[in-house]
Amino acid sequence: MAARPSLGSSAALDVAASTAFERAGLGLDDMAAMDIYSCFAVAVRMACDALGLDPLDRRGLTVTGGLPYAGGPASGYVLHSTATMAGLLRDGGHGLVSGVGMHLTKHTCAVWSSEPGGTLGDGRSVHTAEPVPIVSSCAGRATVAGYTVAHERDGSPSKGLLVLDLPEGGRTHAWVLRPELMADAMERQLVGERVTLTTDGKVNVAVW
């Protein structure tokens, strides 16, 4: 995850969608229905950002009710969304179905239509990002690129985990162990904060 060029967006999804529309000779406005892959809310929001799609679009973002509600065995949800889209388009129109693999690192977009046309690709990836180098152990200053605070079952914070941009390039991870710092991370936006890292050669720990 930390090797993504951008932690909050997906260039791959943008390229996959634009390539699908280009091959179909259609655009987002031509879609009568859509099913945006919905494993988690972040996947839907990232897709909307990449597509330039309003999350409250009157057409809706799903034809099944969404993965959390419609389900689908193992990784079979897109089979269900595609089959549902096929039924909806039998009376005419075009539809978009998207899919996601791994940790939002693989994307697919398909434009389906009741009207013949368009061109097929050769099955090769249309975009592959150059990963950001990950430094396993380091000490010194770094800048927070993304973070989370893990909690115990009783709701108490247990550890913070930071993804950090290094001044010389690359990224690293670090734990936040002090309770007052975990509380601070939950109370405000920490992205962009400068922190200090110490390391035992295996684990990095951050303070600020």
C-alpha positions in Angstrom: 0.0 0.0 0.0 2.7 2.5 0.9 4.4 2.0 -2.5 1.4 3.7 -4.3 2.5 6.9 -5.9 -0.7 8.6 -4.5 -2.3 7.2 -1.3 -5.6 9.0 -1.9 -6.2 8.5 -5.6 -5.9 5.9 -8.4 -4.4 6.9 -11.7 -4.9 3.3 -12.8 -8.7 3.5 -12.3 -8.7 6.8 -14.2 -6.9 5.3 -17.2 -8.9 2.1 -17.1 -12.2 4.0 -17.2 -11.1 6.4 -19.9 -9.8 3.5 -22.0 -13.0 1.6 -21.7 -15.0 4.7 -22.8 -12.7 5.4 -25.6 -12.9 1.8 -26.9 -16.7 1.9 -26.6 -17.0 5.3 -28.3 -19.1 6.5 -25.4 -18.7 8.6 -22.3 -19.9 8.8 -18.7 -23.0 10.8 -19.7 -24.1 8.0 -22.1 -24.4 5.4 -19.3 -27.9 4.5 -18.3 -26.7 2.6 -15.3 -23.5 1.9 -13.4 -22.2 -0.5 -10.8 -19.1 0.9 -9.0 -17.3 -1.7 -7.1 -18.2 -1.2 -3.4 -16.1 -3.4 -1.1 -15.6 -0.4 1.1 -16.7 3.3 1.0 -13.2 4.4 0.1 -13.3 2.3 -3.1 -16.5 4.0 -4.2 -15.2 7.5 -3.4 -11.9 6.9 -5.2 -13.9 5.7 -8.3 -16.1 8.7 -8.2 -13.1 11.0 -8.1 -11.4 9.2 -11.0 -14.5 9.2 -13.1 -15.6 12.7 -12.3 -18.8 11.2 -11.0 -21.1 12.8 -8.4 -21.6 10.3 -5.6 -25.3 11.4 -5.5 -25.7 11.0 -9.3 -29.4 10.4 -10.1 -28.6 7.2 -11.9 -27.2 5.6 -8.7 -23.9 3.9 -8.2 -25.1 0.2 -8.1 -27.5 -2.1 -9.9 -27.4 -4.8 -7.3 -27.6 -2.8 -4.0 -23.8 -3.0 -3.6 -21.4 -5.7 -2.6 -22.0 -5.3 1.2 -25.7 -6.0 0.6 -25.9 -8.2 -2.5 -22.8 -10.2 -1.7 -21.3 -12.8 -4.1 -19.1 -15.8 -3.3 -15.4 -15.0 -2.8 -14.3 -12.7 -5.6 -17.5 -13.4 -7.6 -19.3 -10.1 -7.0 -18.5 -8.6 -10.4 -20.2 -11.7 -12.1 -23.4 -10.7 -10.2 -23.1 -7.0 -11.1 -22.4 -7.8 -14.8 -25.3 -10.3 -15.0 -27.7 -7.8 -13.3 -26.5 -5.1 -15.8 -27.1 -7.4 -18.7 -30.7 -7.8 -17.6 -31.2 -4.1 -17.2 -29.8 -3.4 -20.7 -31.9 -5.9 -22.6 -34.4 -3.1 -23.3 -31.6 -0.8 -24.6 -28.9 1.5 -23.3 -25.3 1.4 -22.1 -23.9 0.6 -18.7 -20.6 0.7 -16.8 -19.3 -2.0 -14.4 -16.1 -1.6 -12.5 -14.1 -4.0 -10.4 -11.2 -3.9 -7.9 -8.5 -6.3 -7.0 -6.1 -6.5 -4.0 -5.8 -3.3 -2.0 -7.2 -1.0 -4.6 -4.1 -1.8 -6.7 -5.9 -3.5 -9.7 -8.8 -2.1 -11.5 -11.1 -3.1 -14.4 -13.8 -1.2 -16.2 -16.3 -2.6 -18.7 -18.8 -0.8 -20.8 -21.8 -3.0 -21.7 -24.4 -2.1 -24.4 -27.4 -3.5 -26.2 -26.1 -1.8 -29.3 -23.2 -3.3 -31.4 -20.0 -1.3 -31.8 -16.8 -0.4 -30.1 -13.5 -2.1 -30.2 -11.8 -4.8 -28.0 -8.4 -4.5 -26.4 -5.8 -7.2 -26.3 -6.2 -7.9 -22.6 -2.9 -6.2 -21.5 -2.8 -3.7 -18.7 -3.4 -0.1 -19.8 -1.5 1.5 -16.8 1.2 0.3 -14.5 2.5 2.7 -11.9 6.1 2.9 -10.8 6.1 2.0 -7.1 7.6 4.4 -4.6 10.7 2.8 -2.9 10.1 1.6 0.6 12.8 2.0 3.2 12.4 -0.6 6.0 14.5 1.0 8.7 15.4 4.7 9.2 15.8 7.4 11.8 15.4 11.2 11.5 12.7 13.5 10.2 9.8 12.4 7.9 6.4 13.7 6.9 3.1 11.9 7.4 1.5 10.7 4.1 -1.2 8.6 5.7 -2.1 6.9 9.0 -4.5 5.0 11.1 -5.0 4.1 14.7 -5.8 0.5 15.6 -8.1 -0.3 18.5 -8.8 -3.1 20.9 -12.1 -4.8 21.1 -13.1 -2.6 24.1 -12.6 0.5 21.9 -9.3 1.6 23.4 -6.5 2.6 21.0 -3.6 0.1 20.8 -1.2 1.3 18.2 -0.9 4.0 15.5 0.6 3.2 12.2 2.1 5.9 9.9 3.1 5.9 6.3 5.8 8.5 5.9 7.4 10.4 3.1 11.2 10.7 3.5 13.0 13.9 2.7 15.5 12.1 0.4 12.7 10.3 -1.4 10.9 7.0 -0.8 8.6 6.0 2.1 8.7 4.1 5.3 6.4 2.9 8.1 6.4 3.7 11.8 4.5 2.8 14.9 3.0 5.3 17.2 3.1 3.9 20.8 2.6 6.8 23.1 -1.1 7.1 24.2 -1.2 10.9 24.1 0.1 10.8 20.5 -2.5 8.3 19.4 -5.2 10.5 21.0 -3.7 13.5 19.1 -3.8 11.5 15.8 -7.5 10.8 16.3 -8.4 14.4 17.2 -6.9 16.2 14.2 -5.6 15.8 10.7 -2.1 14.4 10.9 -1.3 14.3 7.2 1.5 16.7 6.5 2.8 16.6 10.1 6.6 16.4 10.5 7.6 13.6 12.9 10.9 12.3 14.3 11.8 8.6 13.8 13.9 6.3 15.9 14.6 2.7 15.0 16.1 -0.5 16.5 17.0 -1.7 13.0 13.7 -3.6 12.7 10.9 -1.3 13.8 10.5 2.4 13.4 8.8 4.5 16.1 7.5 8.0 15.5 7.1 10.9 17.9 6.2 14.6 17.4 
